């Protein structure tokens, strides 16, 4: 389990411990293939498992620890041709 999944678990446990003081429902899902557009990720869960619907989403992106963002997420498919050493968008120093 990555450190961001561990942080999500910690946040989820904190919310669980304080659930009497809050309204709504939070559902934690952890999927392994979101960045590859995998068909077994969040979209599959939303289409086939109604219990995953909650009032809030906790999503850990490893970009920065200093940002809390409220937004919607979608997909866009592009074809880009480039040269260099590939790296994950969260770790640009590893690429060229």
C-alpha positions in Angstrom: 0.0 0.0 0.0 1.4 3.4 -1.0 1.8 6.2 1.5 -1.2 8.1 0.0 -3.5 5.1 0.4 -2.3 5.0 4.1 -3.2 8.7 4.5 -6.6 8.1 3.0 -7.1 5.3 5.5 -6.1 7.6 8.3 -8.5 10.2 7.1 -11.3 7.6 6.8 -10.7 6.3 10.3 -10.8 9.9 11.7 -14.1 10.6 9.9 -15.4 7.2 11.3 -14.4 8.1 14.8 -16.2 11.5 14.5 -19.3 10.3 12.5 -21.7 11.3 15.2 -20.7 15.0 14.8 -21.1 15.0 11.0 -23.9 14.4 8.5 -23.7 12.3 5.4 -21.8 9.3 4.3 -18.2 8.8 3.2 -17.2 5.7 1.3 -13.6 4.6 0.8 -12.7 2.8 -2.4 -9.2 1.9 -3.5 -8.6 0.8 -7.1 -5.4 0.0 -8.8 -6.0 0.8 -12.5 -7.4 4.3 -12.7 -4.4 5.9 -14.4 -4.4 3.3 -17.2 -8.1 3.8 -18.0 -8.7 0.3 -16.7 -12.3 -1.0 -16.9 -12.2 -2.4 -13.4 -11.6 0.9 -11.6 -13.9 3.5 -10.1 -16.2 3.6 -13.2 -16.9 -0.1 -12.8 -17.6 0.3 -9.1 -20.1 3.2 -9.8 -21.8 1.2 -12.5 -22.1 -2.1 -10.5 -21.9 -1.5 -6.8 -24.5 1.0 -5.5 -23.0 0.9 -2.0 -20.0 3.0 -3.1 -22.1 6.1 -3.5 -21.5 8.5 -0.7 -21.8 12.3 0.0 -18.0 12.9 -0.3 -15.0 11.6 -2.2 -11.5 11.3 -0.7 -9.0 11.2 -3.5 -5.3 11.2 -2.8 -3.2 12.5 -5.7 0.5 12.5 -5.0 1.1 16.0 -6.4 1.3 18.0 -3.2 0.4 17.9 0.4 -0.4 21.6 0.5 -3.5 21.5 -1.6 -7.1 20.6 -0.9 -9.3 20.7 -4.0 -13.0 20.5 -4.5 -13.6 19.5 -8.1 -15.0 17.1 -10.7 -12.9 14.8 -12.7 -13.4 13.5 -16.2 -11.4 11.9 -19.0 -10.0 13.3 -22.2 -8.0 11.2 -24.6 -5.2 12.9 -26.6 -2.4 11.6 -28.8 0.9 13.4 -28.1 4.3 12.7 -29.7 7.3 13.7 -27.7 11.0 12.7 -27.0 12.6 12.3 -23.7 12.6 10.0 -20.7 9.0 9.3 -19.5 8.0 9.8 -15.8 4.8 10.0 -13.9 3.2 13.5 -13.8 3.5 13.5 -10.0 7.3 13.0 -10.2 8.5 15.2 -13.1 12.2 15.3 -11.9 12.5 11.6 -12.9 11.8 12.5 -16.5 13.4 14.6 -19.2 
